[in-house]
Amino acid sequence: MVSQAWVQEIVSSTRMMLQKWEEERGGRDEFEEDVHKDIHHLSADIISRTVFGSSFEEGKRIFMLQEQQFHLVSRALRTVYIPGFRLLPTKNNRERWRLEKETRASIRMVIECNSKARDSSRNLLGLLMSSHKNHNGEEEKLEEKEIIDECNEEDNTEAKLL
């Protein structure tokens, strides 16, 4: 479900990255560029614009928090699994809980900003926030917690795919 507006956002983000490269090239025929970081920023910008309706700068904190969470989880996966250990207040678990709380708060803030915007239906978050009819024809709307869970999961999935 890619809308025309999303395609425009993708093109806009890509153009900004290419303009940055053109400026760094400075008229030279050849130059070296470490594109990994730029591609990572491009992916994050595209995801942020299409999911949250914001620029990378606004979604940057959410991506940073999720990346830190990912590193903690990957570190935990490389250790011996002890049932219930994730519930103990170890240094890593407390950090993981803090990051999860901050991520949810950041997404909540974006939801609040998005609910005030008029063109919120152009992004995935706006679509999640809008009401829909269920199989009985009754209007339903996702609760804020459900939207935060969806955005948190969607963000992680999309970032991993890109």
N, CA, C and O atoms as a DFTB+ gen file, in Angstrom:
648 C
 N C O
     1  1       0.835      -1.167       0.000
     2  2       0.000       0.000       0.000
     3  2       0.892       1.246       0.000
     4  3       1.038       1.908       1.028
     5  1       1.458       1.548      -1.101
     6  2       2.312       2.717      -1.239
     7  2       1.506       3.796      -1.948
     8  3       1.109       3.631      -3.101
     9  1       1.271       4.893      -1.253
    10  2       0.503       5.966      -1.866
    11  2       1.429       6.876      -2.661
    12  3       2.650       6.829      -2.512
    13  1       0.828       7.702      -3.505
    14  2       1.598       8.652      -4.313
    15  2       2.364       9.606      -3.415
    16  3       3.489       9.987      -3.737
    17  1       1.769      10.000      -2.283
    18  2       2.436      10.907      -1.352
    19  2       3.695      10.252      -0.780
    20  3       4.712      10.919      -0.591
    21  1       3.628       8.959      -0.507
    22  2       4.792       8.249       0.042
    23  2       5.906       8.200      -0.993
    24  3       7.078       8.355      -0.649
    25  1       5.553       7.987      -2.252
    26  2       6.556       7.966      -3.314
    27  2       7.247       9.319      -3.381
    28  3       8.465       9.390      -3.543
    29  1       6.478      10.389      -3.258
    30  2       7.060      11.731      -3.268
    31  2       8.010      11.932      -2.093
    32  3       9.054      12.567      -2.244
    33  1       7.660      11.399      -0.927
    34  2       8.534      11.500       0.250
    35  2       9.835      10.721       0.022
    36  3      10.914      11.188       0.386
    37  1       9.728       9.544      -0.576
    38  2      10.908       8.725      -0.865
    39  2      11.825       9.452      -1.844
    40  3      13.040       9.502      -1.656
    41  1      11.230      10.007      -2.880
    42  2      12.009      10.750      -3.882
    43  2      12.666      11.965      -3.238
    44  3      13.834      12.249      -3.505
    45  1      11.934      12.682      -2.398
    46  2      12.472      13.863      -1.726
    47  2      13.667      13.510      -0.841
    48  3      14.687      14.199      -0.871
    49  1      13.544      12.451      -0.061
    50  2      14.647      12.015       0.807
    51  2      15.861      11.612      -0.011
    52  3      16.992      11.954       0.335
    53  1      15.630      10.891      -1.088
    54  2      16.724      10.429      -1.939
    55  2      17.417      11.608      -2.614
    56  3      18.643      11.636      -2.717
    57  1      16.629      12.583      -3.075
    58  2      17.224      13.778      -3.688
    59  2      18.115      14.528      -2.704
    60  3      19.195      14.993      -3.069
    61  1      17.666      14.644      -1.463
    62  2      18.474      15.345      -0.452
    63  2      19.812      14.645      -0.257
    64  3      20.845      15.303      -0.145
    65  1      19.801      13.304      -0.215
    66  2      21.047      12.564      -0.059
    67  2      21.950      12.759      -1.275
    68  3      23.155      12.959      -1.123
    69  1      21.380      12.701      -2.477
    70  2      22.171      12.876      -3.697
    71  2      22.737      14.289      -3.795
    72  3      23.863      14.469      -4.259
    73  1      21.985      15.282      -3.371
    74  2      22.493      16.659      -3.359
    75  2      23.673      16.785      -2.397
    76  3      24.652      17.473      -2.687
    77  1      23.570      16.122      -1.263
    78  2      24.674      16.137      -0.294
    79  2      25.923      15.521      -0.922
    80  3      27.026      16.046      -0.766
    81  1      25.749      14.415      -1.628
    82  2      26.885      13.771      -2.290
    83  2      27.468      14.683      -3.362
    84  3      28.687      14.767      -3.517
    85  1      26.592      15.370      -4.106
    86  2      27.057      16.268      -5.155
    87  2      27.882      17.410      -4.563
    88  3      28.896      17.806      -5.138
    89  1      27.454      17.935      -3.427
    90  2      28.209      18.995      -2.756
    91  2      29.571      18.479      -2.273
    92  3      30.577      19.181      -2.375
    93  1      29.594      17.260      -1.750
    94  2      30.850      16.673      -1.277
    95  2      31.791      16.363      -2.437
    96  3      33.012      16.394      -2.284
    97  1      31.221      16.070      -3.573
    98  2      32.037      15.770      -4.757
    99  2      32.808      17.014      -5.183
   100  3      33.961      16.918      -5.604
   101  1      32.185      18.166      -5.076
   102  2      32.853      19.421      -5.372
   103  2      33.393      19.535      -6.783
   104  3      34.456      20.128      -6.970
   105  1      32.714      18.998      -7.783
   106  2      33.139      19.124      -9.168
   107  2      34.220      18.144      -9.596
   108  3      34.592      18.119     -10.769
   109  1      34.725      17.347      -8.683
   110  2      35.745      16.352      -9.048
   111  2      35.100      15.217      -9.836
   112  3      33.914      14.932      -9.675
   113  1      35.891      14.579     -10.683
   114  2      35.386      13.444     -11.457
   115  2      35.256      12.194     -10.596
   116  3      34.343      11.389     -10.782
   117  1      36.179      12.042      -9.654
   118  2      36.177      10.866      -8.785
   119  2      36.296      11.312      -7.334
   120  3      36.988      12.281      -7.022
   121  1      35.616      10.594      -6.461
   122  2      35.766      10.827      -5.029
   123  2      35.279       9.597      -4.288
   124  3      34.501       8.807      -4.823
   125  1      35.735       9.439      -3.064
   126  2      35.327       8.294      -2.248
   127  2      34.327       8.753      -1.208
   128  3      34.427       9.850      -0.659
   129  1      33.370       7.894      -0.953
   130  2      32.329       8.207       0.021
   131  2      31.939       6.924       0.740
   132  3      31.716       5.891       0.109
   133  1      31.858       6.998       2.061
   134  2      31.380       5.863       2.846
   135  2      29.854       5.941       2.844
   136  3      29.263       6.696       3.616
   137  1      29.229       5.162       1.980
   138  2      27.789       5.290       1.767
   139  2      26.948       4.571       2.821
   140  3      25.746       4.819       2.918
   141  1      27.551       3.692       3.605
   142  2      26.777       2.928       4.588
   143  2      25.992       3.844       5.525
   144  3      24.796       3.644       5.739
   145  1      26.664       4.842       6.079
   146  2      26.011       5.762       7.010
   147  2      24.910       6.559       6.306
   148  3      23.831       6.753       6.865
   149  1      25.179       7.017       5.092
   150  2      24.186       7.781       4.348
   151  2      22.965       6.932       3.981
   152  3      21.831       7.408       4.052
   153  1      23.195       5.697       3.597
   154  2      22.086       4.797       3.266
   155  2      21.260       4.507       4.519
   156  3      20.033       4.433       4.454
   157  1      21.935       4.344       5.657
   158  2      21.234       4.132       6.925
   159  2      20.349       5.344       7.242
   160  3      19.191       5.188       7.632
   161  1      20.903       6.554       7.072
   162  2      20.127       7.771       7.310
   163  2      18.978       7.900       6.310
   164  3      17.879       8.319       6.673
   165  1      19.232       7.542       5.059
   166  2      18.176       7.590       4.044
   167  2      17.041       6.643       4.418
   168  3      15.871       7.021       4.364
   169  1      17.379       5.429       4.793
   170  2      16.354       4.455       5.195
   171  2      15.547       4.979       6.376
   172  3      14.318       4.908       6.378
   173  1      16.245       5.505       7.380
   174  2      15.564       6.034       8.560
   175  2      14.676       7.217       8.196
   176  3      13.569       7.342       8.721
   177  1      15.143       8.082       7.310
   178  2      14.364       9.242       6.892
   179  2      13.100       8.806       6.161
   180  3      12.016       9.328       6.421
   181  1      13.237       7.854       5.253
   182  2      12.080       7.360       4.500
   183  2      11.072       6.705       5.436
   184  3       9.870       6.948       5.328
   185  1      11.559       5.879       6.348
   186  2      10.651       5.217       7.292
   187  2       9.958       6.260       8.163
   188  3       8.750       6.187       8.387
   189  1      10.718       7.218       8.646
   190  2      10.153       8.251       9.515
   191  2       9.093       9.067       8.790
   192  3       8.034       9.352       9.348
   193  1       9.375       9.439       7.557
   194  2       8.410      10.250       6.793
   195  2       7.148       9.465       6.464
   196  3       6.048      10.008       6.567
   197  1       7.279       8.201       6.071
   198  2       6.102       7.437       5.660
   199  2       5.324       6.873       6.842
   200  3       4.103       6.736       6.766
   201  1       6.006       6.547       7.925
   202  2       5.311       6.000       9.084
   203  2       4.789       7.111       9.977
   204  3       3.614       7.117      10.342
   205  1       5.660       8.058      10.331
   206  2       5.282       9.092      11.285
   207  2       4.880      10.407      10.639
   208  3       4.255      11.243      11.292
   209  1       5.221      10.609       9.386
   210  2       4.923      11.878       8.745
   211  2       5.872      12.969       9.186
   212  3       5.537      14.152       9.118
   213  1       7.044      12.588       9.633
   214  2       8.016      13.575      10.100
   215  2       9.331      13.357       9.379
   216  3       9.519      12.346       8.702
   217  1      10.230      14.296       9.526
   218  2      11.541      14.146       8.919
   219  2      12.416      13.263       9.792
   220  3      12.047      12.913      10.913
   221  1      13.566      12.914       9.268
   222  2      14.499      12.078      10.016
   223  2      14.889      12.731      11.329
   224  3      15.066      12.051      12.340
   225  1      15.023      14.050      11.313
   226  2      15.443      14.750      12.528
   227  2      14.462      14.511      13.663
   228  3      14.875      14.345      14.811
   229  1      13.165      14.491      13.360
   230  2      12.171      14.257      14.403
   231  2      12.131      12.788      14.830
   232  3      11.928      12.489      16.007
   233  1      12.323      11.877      13.883
   234  2      12.281      10.459      14.211
   235  2      13.624       9.896      14.638
   236  3      13.726       8.722      14.994
   237  1      14.653      10.731      14.603
   238  2      16.025      10.298      14.889
   239  2      16.146       9.652      16.269
   240  3      16.799       8.621      16.429
   241  1      15.518      10.265      17.250
   242  2      15.608       9.753      18.625
   243  2      14.996       8.353      18.721
   244  3      15.540       7.479      19.396
   245  1      13.875       8.145      18.051
   246  2      13.227       6.834      18.087
   247  2      14.142       5.779      17.474
   248  3      14.281       4.683      18.018
   249  1      14.760       6.102      16.355
   250  2      15.659       5.149      15.703
   251  2      16.891       4.875      16.564
   252  3      17.350       3.736      16.651
   253  1      17.425       5.917      17.199
   254  2      18.590       5.751      18.057
   255  2      18.251       4.837      19.242
   256  3      19.023       3.942      19.584
   257  1      17.097       5.069      19.857
   258  2      16.673       4.241      20.990
   259  2      16.465       2.793      20.563
   260  3      16.857       1.870      21.277
   261  1      15.858       2.597      19.415
   262  2      15.613       1.238      18.941
   263  2      16.914       0.535      18.559
   264  3      17.048      -0.674      18.746
   265  1      17.855       1.280      18.032
   266  2      19.149       0.683      17.698
   267  2      19.872       0.241      18.964
   268  3      20.491      -0.822      18.987
   269  1      19.795       1.050      20.015
   270  2      20.401       0.670      21.291
   271  2      19.716      -0.571      21.859
   272  3      20.378      -1.457      22.398
   273  1      18.390      -0.633      21.740
   274  2      17.652      -1.815      22.188
   275  2      18.099      -3.053      21.424
   276  3      18.294      -4.120      22.006
   277  1      18.258      -2.898      20.125
   278  2      18.675      -4.011      19.279
   279  2      20.035      -4.555      19.727
   280  3      20.235      -5.768      19.783
   281  1      20.967      -3.649      20.046
   282  2      22.292      -4.087      20.493
   283  2      22.217      -4.833      21.827
   284  3      22.919      -5.825      22.021
   285  1      21.376      -4.365      22.739
   286  2      21.213      -5.061      24.019
   287  2      20.589      -6.443      23.829
   288  3      21.009      -7.414      24.459
   289  1      19.601      -6.521      22.972
   290  2      18.946      -7.808      22.714
   291  2      19.911      -8.764      22.025
   292  3      19.970      -9.941      22.379
   293  1      20.671      -8.272      21.045
   294  2      21.616      -9.153      20.348
   295  2      22.707      -9.631      21.303
   296  3      23.169     -10.767      21.198
   297  1      23.117      -8.777      22.227
   298  2      24.096      -9.192      23.235
   299  2      23.501     -10.284      24.137
   300  3      24.181     -11.248      24.489
   301  1      22.228     -10.120      24.504
   302  2      21.560     -11.108      25.357
   303  2      21.409     -12.443      24.639
   304  3      21.482     -13.499      25.267
   305  1      21.198     -12.400      23.326
   306  2      21.033     -13.637      22.563
   307  2      22.329     -14.445      22.467
   308  3      22.300     -15.650      22.219
   309  1      23.452     -13.777      22.665
   310  2      24.743     -14.475      22.592
   311  2      25.166     -15.068      23.929
   312  3      26.243     -15.657      24.029
   313  1      24.334     -14.922      24.958
   314  2      24.656     -15.480      26.271
   315  2      23.800     -16.713      26.523
   316  3      22.866     -17.006      25.777
   317  1      24.130     -17.411      27.565
   318  2      23.376     -18.606      27.942
   319  2      22.008     -18.178      28.457
   320  3      21.898     -17.265      29.275
   321  1      20.976     -18.843      27.973
   322  2      19.611     -18.501      28.376
   323  2      19.285     -19.131      29.717
   324  3      19.413     -20.342      29.900
   325  1      18.864     -18.296      30.644
   326  2      18.407     -18.756      31.955
   327  2      16.968     -18.275      32.093
   328  3      16.710     -17.071      32.069
   329  1      16.025     -19.215      32.238
   330  2      14.616     -18.808      32.337
   331  2      14.400     -17.775      33.448
   332  3      14.881     -17.945      34.569
   333  1      13.683     -16.720      33.128
   334  2      13.358     -15.682      34.096
   335  2      14.434     -14.622      34.281
   336  3      14.204     -13.625      34.967
   337  1      15.605     -14.817      33.682
   338  2      16.713     -13.878      33.878
   339  2      16.387     -12.485      33.347
   340  3      16.873     -11.481      33.869
   341  1      15.562     -12.436      32.308
   342  2      15.209     -11.139      31.718
   343  2      14.343     -10.312      32.645
   344  3      14.171      -9.115      32.417
   345  1      13.790     -10.925      33.692
   346  2      12.947     -10.213      34.642
   347  2      13.750      -9.638      35.810
   348  3      13.238      -8.813      36.567
   349  1      15.001     -10.069      35.960
   350  2      15.837      -9.580      37.054
   351  2      16.380      -8.191      36.723
   352  3      16.677      -7.908      35.562
   353  1      16.513      -7.322      37.728
   354  2      16.984      -5.950      37.466
   355  2      18.500      -5.849      37.289
   356  3      19.176      -5.147      38.042
   357  1      19.021      -6.554      36.293
   358  2      20.446      -6.457      36.003
   359  2      20.711      -5.134      35.295
   360  3      19.773      -4.437      34.909
   361  1      21.972      -4.789      35.125
   362  2      22.333      -3.538      34.459
   363  2      21.752      -3.486      33.040
   364  3      21.154      -2.485      32.645
   365  1      21.930      -4.564      32.283
   366  2      21.425      -4.603      30.904
   367  2      19.899      -4.580      30.853
   368  3      19.313      -3.909      30.002
   369  1      19.257      -5.313      31.764
   370  2      17.788      -5.325      31.772
   371  2      17.227      -3.961      32.138
   372  3      16.252      -3.520      31.531
   373  1      17.814      -3.284      33.110
   374  2      17.357      -1.940      33.479
   375  2      17.538      -0.976      32.301
   376  3      16.677      -0.136      32.040
   377  1      18.650      -1.104      31.604
   378  2      18.895      -0.250      30.439
   379  2      17.874      -0.557      29.339
   380  3      17.357       0.359      28.699
   381  1      17.590      -1.826      29.121
   382  2      16.599      -2.238      28.123
   383  2      15.214      -1.686      28.478
   384  3      14.492      -1.202      27.607
   385  1      14.849      -1.762      29.763
   386  2      13.557      -1.229      30.211
   387  2      13.498       0.286      30.031
   388  3      12.470       0.823      29.619
   389  1      14.602       0.978      30.339
   390  2      14.654       2.429      30.189
   391  2      14.488       2.824      28.724
   392  3      13.745       3.749      28.397
   393  1      15.190       2.108      27.850
   394  2      15.101       2.398      26.421
   395  2      13.694       2.151      25.888
   396  3      13.188       2.928      25.078
   397  1      13.070       1.083      26.335
   398  2      11.697       0.775      25.911
   399  2      10.744       1.879      26.363
   400  3       9.877       2.306      25.600
   401  1      10.905       2.339      27.597
   402  2      10.050       3.408      28.130
   403  2      10.251       4.709      27.348
   404  3       9.281       5.389      27.013
   405  1      11.505       5.051      27.060
   406  2      11.798       6.268      26.292
   407  2      11.265       6.175      24.867
   408  3      10.749       7.154      24.328
   409  1      11.390       4.994      24.256
   410  2      10.894       4.798      22.897
   411  2       9.392       5.018      22.853
   412  3       8.881       5.717      21.978
   413  1       8.693       4.417      23.799
   414  2       7.235       4.566      23.852
   415  2       6.834       6.025      24.073
   416  3       5.880       6.510      23.464
   417  1       7.567       6.725      24.949
   418  2       7.274       8.138      25.204
   419  2       7.511       8.973      23.942
   420  3       6.731       9.879      23.647
   421  1       8.574       8.677      23.202
   422  2       8.873       9.409      21.968
   423  2       7.797       9.165      20.915
   424  3       7.367      10.092      20.228
   425  1       7.367       7.918      20.794
   426  2       6.305       7.607      19.830
   427  2       5.010       8.285      20.257
   428  3       4.274       8.797      19.414
   429  1       4.725       8.295      21.556
   430  2       3.530       8.965      22.061
   431  2       3.556      10.454      21.693
   432  3       2.533      11.023      21.313
   433  1       4.734      11.080      21.808
   434  2       4.867      12.493      21.470
   435  2       4.603      12.712      19.973
   436  3       3.944      13.682      19.598
   437  1       5.112      11.818      19.121
   438  2       4.878      11.933      17.684
   439  2       3.387      11.743      17.374
   440  3       2.844      12.405      16.490
   441  1       2.733      10.837      18.107
   442  2       1.290      10.626      17.920
   443  2       0.531      11.904      18.243
   444  3      -0.370      12.304      17.506
   445  1       0.903      12.546      19.358
   446  2       0.231      13.788      19.752
   447  2       0.433      14.874      18.702
   448  3      -0.509      15.583      18.345
   449  1       1.664      15.002      18.207
   450  2       1.933      16.008      17.167
   451  2       1.172      15.678      15.891
   452  3       0.640      16.567      15.225
   453  1       1.125      14.388      15.557
   454  2       0.467      13.948      14.328
   455  2      -1.040      14.139      14.412
   456  3      -1.681      14.431      13.402
   457  1      -1.616      13.979      15.606
   458  2      -3.065      14.133      15.740
   459  2      -3.485      15.587      15.534
   460  3      -4.632      15.860      15.180
   461  1      -2.554      16.520      15.755
   462  2      -2.835      17.943      15.553
   463  2      -2.654      18.356      14.093
   464  3      -3.205      19.368      13.659
   465  1      -1.884      17.576      13.340
   466  2      -1.615      17.920      11.941
   467  2      -2.824      17.597      11.075
   468  3      -3.567      16.653      11.342
   469  1      -3.002      18.386      10.052
   470  2      -4.155      18.187       9.170
   471  2      -3.927      17.077       8.152
   472  3      -4.869      16.380       7.772
   473  1      -2.699      16.910       7.712
   474  2      -2.434      15.928       6.651
   475  2      -1.933      14.603       7.221
   476  3      -1.148      13.907       6.577
   477  1      -2.386      14.250       8.435
   478  2      -1.905      13.043       9.091
   479  2      -2.329      11.763       8.369
   480  3      -1.718      10.713       8.567
   481  1      -3.371      11.840       7.534
   482  2      -3.829      10.640       6.841
   483  2      -2.880      10.222       5.726
   484  3      -3.032       9.143       5.152
   485  1      -1.888      11.080       5.414
   486  2      -0.940      10.758       4.352
   487  2       0.120       9.769       4.815
   488  3       0.850       9.227       3.985
   489  1       0.226       9.517       6.121
   490  2       1.251       8.612       6.614
   491  2       0.605       7.414       7.311
   492  3      -0.593       7.415       7.593
   493  1       1.409       6.410       7.578
   494  2       0.900       5.186       8.189
   495  2       0.337       5.447       9.579
   496  3      -0.680       4.864       9.956
   497  1       0.980       6.306      10.332
   498  2       0.483       6.632      11.668
   499  2      -0.911       7.247      11.586
   500  3      -1.794       6.893      12.367
   501  1      -1.109       8.157      10.653
   502  2      -2.422       8.764      10.467
   503  2      -3.483       7.732      10.111
   504  3      -4.624       7.816      10.565
   505  1      -3.098       6.762       9.300
   506  2      -4.043       5.692       8.946
   507  2      -4.375       4.835      10.162
   508  3      -5.519       4.415      10.331
   509  1      -3.375       4.572      11.016
   510  2      -3.631       3.796      12.226
   511  2      -4.530       4.558      13.195
   512  3      -5.328       3.957      13.913
   513  1      -4.398       5.874      13.212
   514  2      -5.171       6.706      14.132
   515  2      -6.606       6.923      13.660
   516  3      -7.479       7.243      14.468
   517  1      -6.859       6.754      12.374
   518  2      -8.205       7.007      11.851
   519  2      -9.137       5.849      12.211
   520  3      -8.705       4.721      12.451
   521  1     -10.412       6.168      12.239
   522  2     -11.398       5.137      12.564
   523  2     -11.667       4.274      11.332
   524  3     -11.437       4.686      10.195
   525  1     -12.151       3.094      11.591
   526  2     -12.480       2.162      10.515
   527  2     -13.734       1.387      10.909
   528  3     -14.118       1.365      12.078
   529  1     -14.359       0.762       9.938
   530  2     -15.557      -0.032      10.227
   531  2     -15.163      -1.491      10.386
   532  3     -14.407      -2.034       9.581
   533  1     -15.685      -2.123      11.437
   534  2     -15.420      -3.547      11.653
   535  2     -16.372      -4.386      10.807
   536  3     -17.136      -3.853      10.002
   537  1     -16.319      -5.699      10.997
   538  2     -17.138      -6.600      10.172
   539  2     -18.642      -6.422      10.425
   540  3     -19.452      -6.856       9.606
   541  1     -19.030      -5.789      11.552
   542  2     -20.439      -5.517      11.843
   543  2     -20.872      -4.139      11.342
   544  3     -22.026      -3.748      11.518
   545  1     -19.955      -3.407      10.721
   546  2     -20.263      -2.079      10.223
   547  2     -20.161      -0.984      11.276
   548  3     -20.563       0.152      11.024
   549  1     -19.627      -1.310      12.459
   550  2     -19.485      -0.332      13.539
   551  2     -18.133       0.366      13.426
   552  3     -17.135      -0.239      13.035
   553  1     -18.122       1.663      13.779
   554  2     -16.877       2.436      13.758
   555  2     -15.986       1.996      14.924
   556  3     -16.447       1.873      16.059
   557  1     -14.716       1.765      14.629
   558  2     -13.744       1.412      15.654
   559  2     -12.491       2.231      15.449
   560  3     -12.212       2.702      14.347
   561  1     -11.737       2.396      16.524
   562  2     -10.499       3.150      16.467
   563  2      -9.495       2.463      17.383
   564  3      -9.851       2.014      18.472
   565  1      -8.245       2.380      16.945
   566  2      -7.216       1.775      17.778
   567  2      -6.931       2.662      18.984
   568  3      -6.966       3.888      18.884
   569  1      -6.649       2.039      20.118
   570  2      -6.253       2.792      21.304
   571  2      -4.803       3.226      21.152
   572  3      -4.057       2.662      20.351
   573  1      -4.408       4.236      21.931
   574  2      -3.049       4.773      21.833
   575  2      -2.003       3.684      22.067
   576  3      -0.992       3.642      21.366
   577  1      -2.234       2.803      23.044
   578  2      -1.280       1.725      23.338
   579  2      -1.115       0.803      22.141
   580  3       0.000       0.379      21.835
   581  1      -2.208       0.489      21.465
   582  2      -2.146      -0.363      20.277
   583  2      -1.364       0.322      19.157
   584  3      -0.587      -0.320      18.451
   585  1      -1.575       1.626      19.001
   586  2      -0.865       2.374      17.962
   587  2       0.627       2.400      18.272
   588  3       1.452       2.204      17.379
   589  1       0.977       2.642      19.536
   590  2       2.392       2.666      19.932
   591  2       3.027       1.309      19.681
   592  3       4.140       1.234      19.160
   593  1       2.335       0.238      20.044
   594  2       2.855      -1.117      19.802
   595  2       3.066      -1.353      18.315
   596  3       4.091      -1.902      17.910
   597  1       2.102      -0.941      17.499
   598  2       2.221      -1.112      16.049
   599  2       3.381      -0.307      15.487
   600  3       4.149      -0.814      14.670
   601  1       3.516       0.947      15.920
   602  2       4.604       1.798      15.417
   603  2       5.958       1.253      15.839
   604  3       6.900       1.246      15.047
   605  1       6.057       0.806      17.053
   606  2       7.313       0.252      17.566
   607  2       7.689      -0.987      16.768
   608  3       8.844      -1.143      16.374
   609  1       6.733      -1.864      16.529
   610  2       6.998      -3.085      15.764
   611  2       7.244      -2.774      14.305
   612  3       8.169      -3.317      13.700
   613  1       6.416      -1.897      13.725
   614  2       6.560      -1.522      12.315
   615  2       7.918      -0.895      12.065
   616  3       8.588      -1.210      11.082
   617  1       8.317      -0.007      12.959
   618  2       9.603       0.670      12.840
   619  2      10.745      -0.336      12.835
   620  3      11.635      -0.269      11.988
   621  1      10.718      -1.265      13.780
   622  2      11.780      -2.272      13.866
   623  2      11.804      -3.145      12.623
   624  3      12.873      -3.416      12.076
   625  1      10.635      -3.588      12.172
   626  2      10.560      -4.476      11.015
   627  2      11.054      -3.766       9.755
   628  3      11.871      -4.310       9.013
   629  1      10.559      -2.552       9.515
   630  2      10.949      -1.819       8.317
   631  2      12.448      -1.520       8.321
   632  3      13.114      -1.654       7.294
   633  1      12.969      -1.120       9.462
   634  2      14.387      -0.794       9.550
   635  2      15.249      -2.030       9.260
   636  3      16.285      -1.933       8.602
   637  1      14.813      -3.178       9.753
   638  2      15.577      -4.409       9.522
   639  2      15.521      -4.803       8.054
   640  3      16.507      -5.291       7.500
   641  1      14.360      -4.591       7.418
   642  2      14.233      -4.935       6.013
   643  2      15.123      -4.052       5.145
   644  3      15.744      -4.535       4.199
   645  1      15.185      -2.757       5.466
   646  2      15.983      -1.840       4.659
   647  2      17.436      -1.986       5.004
   648  3      18.279      -1.296       4.431
